[in-house]
């Protein structure tokens, strides 16, 4: 049986950095192909439909799909983290995952306080976790867990 512990602030930050880099590797060339180098020189906050799609809609869908099918994003998988239901320890519902994603905005609006909360909460829950009824756990299993084992 795998020993598990609540995943703290820094390991979750590392997972988020991995996810961000992966998204940027995919999205930046596409936006450059669509808008050209003017995209990077523009002072405008919003440049059109594809800007919104590739910066907000597609990443949201991708994250939720990873959560629903793997209970983790690639960054969480690489760091052996899994999102579980806070009460049962089982897989959260699709509704919990969607709520968790939307609750990220609640966590970020007041100076990222809801994200920083992970570092001070005894269950290492951010506000988004509390709202969705989830926790993030880390496997202490010594060997890396493959993507197939996460299923």
Secondary structure as UniProt FT lines:
FT   STRAND          4..6
FT   HELIX           9..35
FT   HELIX           38..41
FT   HELIX           49..52
FT   HELIX           53..57
FT   HELIX           58..70
FT   HELIX           74..78
FT   TURN            79..80
FT   STRAND          81..85
FT   TURN            86..88
FT   HELIX           94..109
FT   TURN            110..112
FT   HELIX           113..116
FT   HELIX           117..119
FT   TURN            122..123
FT   HELIX           127..132
FT   STRAND          134..139
FT   HELIX           147..150
//
